[in-house]
Amino acid sequence: MDLFDKISINSLSKKDLLLIIKALEYTNENTGLNDFIDLRNNMVKEICFLADTTEEEFIDFLEQYN
C-alpha cells in the first residue's frame, strides 16, 4: 500500500465520475459533514485545472454523456 502516492482516475468512466461527484454532494447535504463537499470541490477543481475548463463546463460535459 505504500506504493500509492497518488490515485489515478484514468480508468473511471464519465458516468462513474459523475456518480462520485453527485454522491459526495448528496452525502454532504444529508449528513452536514463538510469533509464530503470539500473532497468533491477539491476533486473537481483539480480536474478542471488539468482539463483547462470551468466547473460548469466540466459538470455539463459529464451530464451530457449520462
C-alpha positions in Angstrom: 0.0 0.0 0.0 2.9 2.4 0.5 3.4 2.4 -3.3 0.3 4.6 -3.8 1.4 8.2 -3.6 -1.4 9.3 -5.9 -4.6 7.8 -7.2 -5.3 7.8 -11.0 -8.7 8.3 -12.5 -7.7 7.1 -15.9 -10.0 4.1 -15.8 -13.1 5.8 -14.4 -15.9 6.3 -16.9 -17.7 9.7 -17.2 -20.7 8.0 -15.6 -18.7 6.8 -12.6 -17.0 10.2 -12.1 -20.4 12.0 -12.2 -21.8 9.4 -9.7 -18.9 10.0 -7.3 -19.4 13.8 -7.5 -23.2 13.6 -7.0 -22.7 11.1 -4.1 -20.4 13.4 -2.3 -22.9 16.3 -2.8 -25.7 14.1 -1.5 -23.8 12.8 1.5 -22.8 16.4 2.5 -26.4 17.5 2.2 -27.7 14.7 4.3 -25.0 14.5 6.9 -23.9 18.1 7.2 -20.3 16.9 7.2 -18.3 19.4 5.2 -15.5 16.9 4.5 -17.6 15.4 1.7 -18.3 18.7 -0.1 -14.6 19.7 0.4 -13.5 16.5 -1.2 -15.9 17.0 -4.1 -14.8 20.6 -4.6 -11.1 19.6 -4.5 -11.6 16.8 -7.0 -13.5 19.0 -9.4 -11.1 21.9 -9.0 -8.1 19.7 -9.8 -9.7 18.0 -12.8 -10.9 21.4 -14.2 -7.3 22.7 -13.8 -5.9 19.8 -15.7 -8.6 20.0 -18.4 -8.3 23.8 -18.6 -12.1 24.2 -18.2 -14.6 25.7 -15.8 -16.5 23.6 -13.2 -19.8 24.4 -15.0 -18.4 23.2 -18.4 -17.0 20.1 -16.8 -20.2 19.1 -15.0 -22.2 19.8 -18.1 -19.9 17.6 -20.1 -20.3 14.7 -17.7 -24.1 15.1 -17.5 -24.3 15.3 -21.3 -22.9 11.7 -21.6 -25.1 10.2 -18.9 
